[in-house]
Structure formats: C-alpha cells, structure tokens
Amino acid sequence: MATLRGSQKAVFFPWEKRRGVLGMLQRTRVRAVIGVVVVLGVIFMIRAREERDASVRATRASISTAFFAIQKYRADHGGACPRDLAELPSGGYTHDVPVDAWGRPLRLACPGRRDPKGFDLSSDGPDGTPGGMDRVE
C-alpha cells in the first residue's frame, strides 16, 4: 500500500470533501435537476400566459361577431336595443347566444357608457367578476 506523507493511511471519497447544503448544490446531478425544474417552470408559465391570451382573443372575436349582430338588430328595429342577447338567435341574427371563451354570456349595456346613443358589449373575463380588472371589452 502506498503511504501518504508521514505514516497516515487515508482513503478519500469525493463526497466527503464537500458537506452541507452548499456542498450538495455544487454536485453536477443536483445542478442538472435544478436546471430541468427551472426550465419546466418557465415553460409552464409561458404556456399558461399563451392560453390566457388565446382565450382573450377568442372572446374579442365573439364580441365582434355579437357587435355586428346587434347593429343589424338595431337597424331592423328602429334603433332599439335587444332586451338581452337571447333575442339575437330567435331573430336570426346569430346561431346561438354569444358567450365568451369561458362559457359565460356576454354583457350588453344599452345605452352604453362610452356612447350614450349606442351600446356597450363586454365580457367579465377569466374570473367572472362583473366589472373586474380583467374584463374584456
């Protein structure tokens, strides 16, 4: 057997040199696992944001379709607004009641806040709170 300086004999294992949490974080496997977890977290956040943005775009398309249907309704009824959006399918202006991407019916305000002679059409947004901060107009 080889002897070290002096008369001491020792066996060295790499994991014995670094101890504690900081020593463990310096190991290659742990760093790789942490890196994979971070990358998956970023991918998850990006996907969630894109799904929300896609829902907002779909809701805006539904609002646009309903907007033109209400304009046609008003042209046929002397400028009067429908009492609710359920009148649009019965009059043949749409195929079904306009809903947002989250399955809730759109809100119709006639006369509108912005245009007192017109109307406002909006969605409550993802949380469904009337007048919430995430409403779609």
VENBELTA-V154368 format. One record per pair of residues at least 12 apart in sequence whose C-alpha atoms are under 8 Angstrom apart, sorted by sequence separation. I is the first residue (numbers start at 0). J is the second residue. D is the distance in Angstrom with one decimal. If there is no record, write none. Layout:
i->{I | I}
j->{J | J}
d->{D | D}
This chain:
i->{69 | 84 | 107 | 108 | 122 | 123 | 84 | 106 | 107 | 121 | 122 | 106 | 107 | 121 | 122 | 72 | 105 | 106 | 121 | 105 | 106 | 120 | 105 | 106 | 69 | 104 | 105 | 68 | 103 | 72 | 71 | 84 | 69 | 84 | 99 | 101 | 68 | 83 | 101 | 103 | 68 | 99 | 65 | 80 | 65 | 62 | 61 | 61 | 62 | 61 | 80 | 58 | 58 | 57 | 58 | 57 | 62 | 55 | 54 | 54 | 66 | 62 | 62 | 58 | 55 | 62 | 59 | 58 | 59 | 55}
j->{81 | 96 | 119 | 120 | 134 | 135 | 97 | 119 | 120 | 134 | 135 | 120 | 121 | 135 | 136 | 87 | 120 | 121 | 136 | 121 | 122 | 136 | 122 | 123 | 87 | 122 | 123 | 87 | 122 | 92 | 92 | 105 | 92 | 107 | 122 | 124 | 92 | 107 | 125 | 127 | 93 | 124 | 93 | 109 | 97 | 97 | 97 | 98 | 99 | 99 | 118 | 98 | 99 | 99 | 100 | 100 | 105 | 100 | 100 | 101 | 120 | 120 | 121 | 122 | 124 | 136 | 135 | 135 | 136 | 135}
d->{7.5 | 6.1 | 5.8 | 6.4 | 5.6 | 6.5 | 7.1 | 8.0 | 4.7 | 7.2 | 5.1 | 5.6 | 6.8 | 5.7 | 6.3 | 7.5 | 6.8 | 5.2 | 4.4 | 5.8 | 5.9 | 6.5 | 5.0 | 7.7 | 7.4 | 7.5 | 7.6 | 7.2 | 7.9 | 7.0 | 7.3 | 7.9 | 7.8 | 7.3 | 6.4 | 7.8 | 5.4 | 7.1 | 6.5 | 7.8 | 6.6 | 8.0 | 7.7 | 6.5 | 6.3 | 7.7 | 6.6 | 7.0 | 7.7 | 6.5 | 7.8 | 7.8 | 4.8 | 7.4 | 5.2 | 6.0 | 7.6 | 7.2 | 5.4 | 7.6 | 7.1 | 6.7 | 6.9 | 7.5 | 7.9 | 7.7 | 7.2 | 7.4 | 7.3 | 7.1}
